[in-house]
C-alpha cells in the first residue's frame, strides 16, 4: 500500500503525454478564454497552467549584485524569495553595519532555505552598505572546498568530508584570493557612482592582496620559512696631507750655486759697471733660490672614519597561529579599505561529524578570530547540529557553566521550513492563471475551517494541495514536485496534469494536506518559536508518512536532541497534537490503532488498505477546546448560582470576554446547509 | 482555536472565577463569624485561606472540625497534609507546619465540611474532593472520616433571599461537631 501512486507511474505518464492530453493542450492554445483562465476544455480531464519564466530558478550569490538594482517584486530574483521577513530583517541589519562582527549559526533541515535566506539578506544589505561607503564582499565556502583544501589533486580515493583548523584557514584565504583576483574588488574599478575608489583605499586593497598572497603561500606549504635580512652600513673617510723637508745636500748645492753666480756677477761687474750693485743683485738672487729650493720635511696626516652597521633577521613560519594572525590583519585591512567581508560556510551538515567533534575543534581554535575579526561568519548546518549545540548549552546551564558554543555563536538562527502561506505566496507568483490564483485563494480561505471535503475542492486546488503535501513545504522539494508536471513549449513552460499523471486515487492526499495544516495551525507556537513549530510539523508529517510496517505511536513523539530544545509544556502539546491527528485518522478509517504485541503501553499504527481514497474527515473539538468549554460552563454555573439568585447581588463581567465555543461550521457544511 | 489561545483564555477565565470565589468565600466566612463560629486557618500557605479549623465561641467543640472551601488544587493538597498529621512516622515534608497542625487537630477523628463551588451535580470535582478528603483524613483511623459537602451558594431559598446564606453550612458544622458520638441537634445563633 502506498499513499501515492508512485513516481514511476507519474513519470511514465509524463514521459509520453497521452494523445488526448496533447490534443487538449493543442486545443488550449486556440481556445481563447478558457486557455487564458488556465482551464482546458477537457477530453481527458487535462489541466494546463501557465508558468512564469524562471519559476524554478534558485537564488545565487552571483545574482545579488544585479538584484540590488531592481527591488521590484516582479523581478525574477525578488519573485524567488518569499516570506521569512523577520529573519531576513535581522540578518540585513547585521550585514549592513560595517562594524558589526559576529558568528551566525544558521540551522535547519536540508532544503529549508538556509542559503537562500543568507543570499537574500546579503542582497538587501547591499544598498545600505553602499550608502555607508562600503562594498559587500561575500565569500562562500562549501565544505567540499574546505575538506579538499589540503588534498592532493591526483588523489583517487574519496575520503569522507572533514574539516579542521588548517583546512578552514586555507579555504578562507583561497576564497579571499580568488575573490580579489577576479578583479571584483581590485581597488581600481569605479564604484557605483562612477567614482574611482580613493587612492588610500586602493592602496589598502593592494596591500591586502599582497598579504593574502603571502598568507596563502604560507598556509599551503607543508613547511615554510622565509628569512629576511637587512644590513645598513655607513662609512665616512677624509684625508689631508702635506710634507716639508730640508737637507744638508741642499745647502751645498745652494752654496755652489751662490758661488757660481757670485763669480759670474763679479766678472760681469768688472766689465759693465758698479761692483756693489752687482753684488746686491747677486745676493737677492741667491735668497730667492734658497727659498725655492727649501724642501719641507714635516708630514702632517689627518683621517676621519665613521662606520655603522644594523642587521635584522626575521623568520616567518606557517604555524596556524601565524596564519590566523595574518588573516585577522587582512580582514582589518579590507575593513579599512571599505570592504564588508562576510564568510559563508555552507553544507557543514555534509561533514562526517555526527557528534560535532570536528566543528567543535575548529570553533574552539578560532573562537577569537571569528568573534573579533571585522567580518561576519555564517555557519550553515542542519538541524542535527543545532540540536547538538542546544543540548550542550542546556547541559552547561544545568551544571552552571557555559558551553563553548554559547559564546562562540553570537547568534543562532533556526530556519524552519516555510509555512504554508509562504508556499502559497510562491505558487501565486509563479502561476498567473486565474484558475491557479483562485485555487490558492481557496486554500487560504479554508485555513480556519475544521473540515473540507474532497468534493469541495476543484482539480487545481487538489493538485496544489497534493504537491504541497508531498513536498512537506520544502520549497526545494516543491519545485521538484512541480517539475514532474512541466511541459516545455517553444514559447514557454506550463504545468500540465490529467488523470494519468495525477490519478484520482491520489486526490485524497489533498484532504490529508488540509488536515495536516489544520493541526499545525491549532498547535502552533507563537512568539517566534520556529524550532518548536518545526518539530510540530515534523512529527505530524511523520504521522502521515505511509509505511508498510506498523510502528509505535511513541515513535512519532519528539525525541533525541529535540527533547533538550523543547520546554516540557511544548513536548506535552506536541504529543497532544500527534494524538489528535491520529484520532482523526482513526475516525476517518485511514489507520487503525492496535495494541502492541510487546505491550509497551504504546499502540501500533497500521494503515488500512485504500486509506487515501476511503479517508474522510470527522472533526471534533480538540482536547484544549473541550477543556476550555468545560471551564466556561463551570464559570457560568458558578456565576449564575452566586451572582444571579445567589448571595452576591451582581456578578462580575466574567463571561462576556470569552467567545462562544461553538465549533465553526465549515464552508462545505455551510454550503450544504444552503 | 489554537492550543495557546485556548490556554490563555482558560487562564484568564480561571483567574476571574478564582477572584469571584475569593470574594464569595470572604463573605461566607464573615457570615459564619457573625454567627459565632471561630475559624482558625490551617497553618500552611498553600491553603491560602481555604481550609479552616472551626470551633464555636462559648461551646465545647471537639478538635478536628475542618471547613474546606474547594478550590482546584486544594483538593489535592489538603489530604496529604492532614494525612501526615494523622499518621505518626510519616515523613514530614512541611517541617514544623505539621507539628502545629497536628496540635490543632488533636487526637480525635477529624470531620470536614466541604463547601463546593460548582453546583453542577455531575461535576466530578465534588465527589473527587470528598473522596480525597476522606482518604486523607482516614488513614490510620478506625473508621472513615466524616466528610459532608455543602454548596457554597447553599441554593436553599431559590427566591433570592440571601439573608439565610451560611445557615446550611452552620447546620452541617453543628452536625459534624457532634461527630460519630451522635449528631445531636445544636442550636446556633442566627446571624444577619
Interface residues (C-beta under 8 A of the other chain):
Chain A: X521 X522 X523 X524 X525 X526 X573 X576 X577 X622 X624 X625 X627 X628 X631 X632 X633 X634 X635 X637 X638 X639 X641 X642 X643 X645 X646 X647 X648 X651 X652 X654 X657 X658 X659 X661
Chain B: X1 X2 X3 X4 X6 X7 X9 X10 X12 X13 X14 X16 X17 X19 X20 X21 X23 X24 X27 X28 X117 X118 X119 X120 X123 X151 X152 X153 X154 X155 X158 X159 X160 X162 X165
